[in-house]
Amino acid sequence: MKPKVAFFDFTGCEGCQLDVLNLDGEELIDLLSAVDIVNFREVKTEREDDYDIAFIEGSISRESEIPRLQKIREQAKVLVALGACACIGGINCLKNHLPMEEALKIVYGKDAKYYDTIPARPVDAVVSVDYYVRGCPPITAELLKVIKALLLGKEPDIPNHPVCVECKMAGNVCVFERGMTCLGPVTRAGCDAICVNSGRHCWGCRGLVDDPNIDSEKDILKKYGLTVEQAVEKFKIYNTYAEVTK
């Protein structure tokens, strides 16, 4: 019997779920032949509450989302956080810098009283997470790698080194040499340095490596006349929930 897979969305843009559909034709057909997708609001109306693997997109930003997530965790044998919001809190955590009442007022104005909100948090701040598919949005190749590993009962091989490694392999000129601030020295690789390859800088959407070399980042900033405060401001875009050591 094929494992039953379910996709659930919490606070987020749902782009990570849509990105699942960006698998090319053969990959998508192979996936559909290997699993039984029983819950996926973006693509089907039928739903089942019986599933083995649950993919969670979005951060947790309302009290009502907590028991819903806990119920999913109780049902799922394997729970996977999908995308930056689910894995590290993501952009939604920017509101955590404000009192929640003020955040509601800014967004909803006079109608703020009709809405509830709590400081945004990643999925693993509420329930245990078995695997992570990182990025904003995730890289489809990595998503496929994680799914294949789950089906084979193996641990997916996810990089735990900085984006700088991939940048050097791609032959990129260092972003700092181009007068910008980059989070590549402490951000988890696995995206093939896609943003830097496109002429931008690393935004940190994949979160910190497990043991980020903060001192090295400070040395780089000092070398290029930049401050720790400038780097921390950029960390806030995706990593507000994580504690960044200054």
C-alpha positions in Angstrom: 0.0 0.0 0.0 1.3 3.4 -0.9 2.0 5.9 1.9 -0.7 8.6 2.3 0.6 12.1 2.1 -1.1 15.3 3.2 -0.2 19.0 2.7 -1.4 21.6 5.1 -1.1 25.4 5.1 -0.8 27.8 8.0 0.3 31.4 7.9 2.0 31.9 4.6 1.6 32.7 0.9 1.1 29.1 -0.1 3.9 29.5 -2.7 5.8 26.6 -1.2 2.9 24.2 -1.9 2.5 25.6 -5.4 6.2 25.0 -5.9 5.6 21.3 -5.4 3.8 21.4 -8.7 6.9 22.8 -10.4 8.4 19.3 -10.5 8.9 18.4 -14.1 6.4 16.1 -15.8 8.3 12.8 -15.2 9.2 13.6 -11.6 5.7 14.5 -10.8 4.3 11.4 -12.4 6.9 9.3 -10.5 5.9 11.0 -7.3 2.2 10.4 -7.8 2.8 6.8 -8.6 4.7 6.3 -5.4 2.4 8.0 -2.9 -1.3 8.6 -2.4 -1.9 12.4 -1.9 -5.0 12.5 0.3 -5.0 16.2 1.3 -3.7 19.0 -0.8 -6.1 22.0 -0.9 -4.2 23.7 -3.8 -5.0 20.9 -6.2 -7.9 18.8 -5.0 -11.2 19.2 -3.0 -11.4 15.7 -1.5 -9.8 15.3 1.9 -8.9 12.5 4.2 -7.9 12.6 7.9 -5.9 9.4 7.6 -2.3 10.1 6.4 1.2 8.9 7.1 3.3 11.9 6.0 2.3 15.5 6.6 3.9 18.5 4.9 3.4 21.8 6.8 3.7 25.2 5.1 3.6 28.5 6.9 4.4 29.7 10.4 2.2 29.6 13.4 0.7 33.0 14.2 -2.7 32.5 15.8 -3.7 30.6 18.9 -6.3 28.7 16.9 -3.5 27.2 14.7 -1.7 25.5 17.7 -4.3 22.8 18.4 -4.8 22.2 14.6 -1.0 21.6 14.2 -0.9 19.4 17.3 -3.7 17.3 15.9 -1.8 16.9 12.6 1.3 15.9 14.5 -0.6 13.2 16.4 -1.9 11.7 13.2 1.3 11.9 11.1 4.0 9.3 11.4 6.4 11.8 9.7 6.0 15.6 9.8 8.0 17.7 7.3 8.3 21.5 7.6 8.1 23.0 4.1 9.6 26.3 3.3 11.2 29.2 5.3 8.0 30.1 7.3 7.5 26.6 8.6 11.2 25.9 9.1 12.5 29.1 10.7 9.4 31.4 11.1 10.2 33.4 8.0 9.0 36.8 7.0 5.9 36.5 9.2 8.2 36.9 12.3 8.9 40.5 11.3 5.8 41.5 13.2 7.4 40.1 16.4 9.3 43.4 16.7 6.0 45.1 17.5 3.4 44.7 20.3 0.7 42.5 18.8 -2.0 45.1 19.2 0.1 47.6 17.2 0.8 45.0 14.5 -2.9 44.3 14.1 -3.7 48.0 14.0 -1.1 48.6 11.2 -2.5 45.8 9.1 -6.2 46.0 9.8 -6.8 49.5 11.0 -10.2 50.0 12.6 -11.1 46.3 12.0 -8.2 45.0 14.1 -10.5 44.0 16.9 -12.0 41.2 14.7 -8.6 39.4 14.4 -6.3 37.6 16.7 -2.6 37.2 16.4 0.4 36.0 18.5 4.1 36.3 17.9 4.9 34.2 14.8 7.0 31.0 15.2 8.2 28.1 13.2 6.5 24.7 13.3 9.1 23.2 15.6 8.4 25.8 18.3 5.0 24.0 18.7 5.5 20.4 17.8 8.4 18.1 16.9 9.5 18.1 13.2 11.1 15.1 11.6 12.5 16.7 8.4 13.0 20.2 6.9 12.7 21.4 3.3 14.2 24.9 3.5 14.1 28.0 1.4 11.7 30.7 0.1 10.5 28.9 -1.9 12.2 25.5 -1.5 14.4 24.1 -4.2 12.3 21.5 -6.1 15.4 19.2 -6.4 15.8 19.2 -2.6 12.1 18.6 -2.1 12.3 15.6 -4.4 15.4 14.3 -2.5 13.6 14.5 0.8 10.5 12.7 -0.5 12.6 9.9 -2.1 14.5 9.5 1.2 11.3 9.2 3.2 9.9 6.6 0.8 13.2 4.6 1.1 13.3 5.0 4.9 16.6 6.8 4.7 17.9 10.1 6.1 17.9 12.8 3.4 21.4 14.2 2.8 20.9 17.9 3.4 23.9 20.3 3.4 25.1 21.8 6.7 27.7 24.1 5.3 27.5 27.8 4.3 26.2 29.1 1.0 29.7 30.5 0.5 30.9 27.1 -0.4 28.4 26.9 -3.3 29.3 30.4 -4.3 32.9 29.6 -4.6 32.1 26.4 -6.6 30.0 28.6 -9.0 32.9 31.0 -9.5 31.0 34.0 -8.2 32.7 37.3 -7.3 32.1 37.7 -3.5 29.1 39.9 -2.8 31.1 41.9 -0.3 33.5 42.8 -3.1 30.5 44.3 -4.9 29.7 46.6 -1.9 26.8 44.6 -0.5 26.1 42.8 2.7 25.6 39.0 2.4 24.4 36.3 4.8 26.1 33.5 2.9 28.9 33.0 5.4 26.4 31.7 8.1 23.4 30.5 6.0 22.8 26.8 5.3 23.6 25.8 1.7 21.5 23.7 -0.6 20.2 26.3 -3.0 23.2 26.3 -5.3 23.7 30.0 -4.3 20.8 30.9 -6.6 20.4 34.5 -5.5 24.1 35.3 -5.8 24.2 33.6 -9.2 21.5 36.0 -10.2 23.5 39.1 -9.2 21.9 39.6 -5.8 23.0 38.6 -2.3 22.1 35.8 0.1 19.0 36.7 2.1 19.3 33.9 4.6 16.0 32.2 3.7 17.4 28.7 4.5 18.3 29.6 8.1 21.6 29.4 9.9 23.9 26.4 9.6 23.9 24.3 12.8 27.2 25.9 14.1 27.4 29.3 12.4 30.9 30.9 12.5 29.7 34.3 13.9 33.3 35.4 14.6 34.2 34.8 10.9 31.2 36.8 9.8 32.2 39.7 12.1 35.7 39.6 10.6 34.3 39.8 7.1 32.1 42.7 8.0 35.0 44.5 9.6 37.2 43.9 6.5 34.6 45.6 4.3 33.8 48.5 6.6 30.3 47.1 7.6 28.8 46.8 11.0 27.2 43.9 12.9 24.0 45.9 13.1 23.8 46.1 9.3 24.0 42.3 9.1 21.5 41.7 11.9 19.0 43.9 10.1 19.2 41.6 7.1 18.9 38.6 9.4 15.5 40.0 10.5 14.0 39.4 7.1 13.8 35.6 7.6 15.5 34.8 10.9 13.8 37.1 13.4 12.7 34.1 15.5 16.2 32.7 15.7 18.6 34.3 18.3 21.4 35.9 16.4 24.5 36.3 18.6 26.0 39.8 18.2 
